[in-house]
Amino acid sequence: MALDKLSTESDQIGNLYRSALYLAKGSTEMGLQFLDKSGRKFDNIKIDNETQRLFWAEKILDEYIKLKHA
């Protein structure tokens, strides 16, 4: 799927990328806010340490790539 600048769905997919970026950089709160804006639900997100934060950043990035290329 080509991302369209004016599409709500493209915005949501872009927010997945932003979420993964901020989680990977260490800004958990901002990353979770972008995840919420994306409209995608991940079960039982628990971020207590760096390993969990990076795990979820990778999972969210995988979802972004899957949706972007769908």
C-alpha positions as CSV (number, residue, x, y, z in Angstrom):
1,M,0.0,0.0,0.0
2,A,1.4,3.4,-1.0
3,L,1.0,5.8,1.9
4,D,-1.2,8.7,1.0
5,K,-0.6,12.0,2.8
6,L,-4.3,12.8,3.2
7,S,-5.4,9.3,4.3
8,T,-6.5,8.6,7.8
9,E,-5.4,5.0,7.4
10,S,-1.9,6.2,6.3
11,D,-1.8,8.5,9.4
12,Q,-2.5,5.5,11.6
13,I,0.2,3.5,10.0
14,G,2.6,6.4,10.3
15,N,1.7,6.6,14.0
16,L,2.9,3.0,14.4
17,Y,6.3,4.0,13.0
18,R,6.4,7.0,15.3
19,S,5.5,4.7,18.3
20,A,8.3,2.3,17.5
21,L,10.7,5.2,17.1
22,Y,9.9,6.8,20.4
23,L,9.9,3.5,22.2
24,A,13.3,2.6,20.8
25,K,14.7,6.0,21.7
26,G,13.5,5.6,25.3
27,S,10.5,7.8,25.4
28,T,7.9,5.3,26.6
29,E,5.1,7.7,27.3
30,M,5.3,9.4,23.9
31,G,5.6,6.0,22.2
32,L,2.5,4.7,23.9
33,Q,0.6,7.9,22.9
34,F,1.4,7.3,19.3
35,L,0.4,3.7,19.6
36,D,-2.9,4.8,21.0
37,K,-3.4,7.2,18.1
38,S,-2.6,4.4,15.6
39,G,-5.8,2.6,16.6
40,R,-4.0,-0.7,16.7
41,K,-4.3,-2.9,19.8
42,F,-1.6,-5.1,21.2
43,D,-2.5,-7.4,24.1
44,N,-0.9,-6.9,27.5
45,I,1.7,-4.3,26.7
46,K,3.9,-4.1,29.8
47,I,7.0,-2.0,29.8
48,D,9.0,-2.2,33.0
49,N,12.5,-2.2,31.6
50,E,14.6,-1.5,28.6
51,T,14.4,-5.1,27.2
52,Q,10.6,-4.9,27.2
53,R,10.6,-1.5,25.7
54,L,12.8,-2.6,22.8
55,F,10.8,-5.8,22.4
56,W,7.6,-3.8,21.9
57,A,9.3,-1.3,19.6
58,E,10.3,-4.2,17.4
59,K,6.9,-5.8,17.5
60,I,5.2,-2.5,16.6
61,L,7.8,-1.9,13.8
62,D,7.0,-5.3,12.4
63,E,3.3,-4.4,12.3
64,Y,4.1,-1.1,10.6
65,I,6.1,-2.9,7.9
66,K,3.4,-5.5,7.4
67,L,0.7,-2.9,6.9
68,K,2.9,-0.6,4.8
69,H,3.6,-3.3,2.3
70,A,0.1,-4.8,2.3
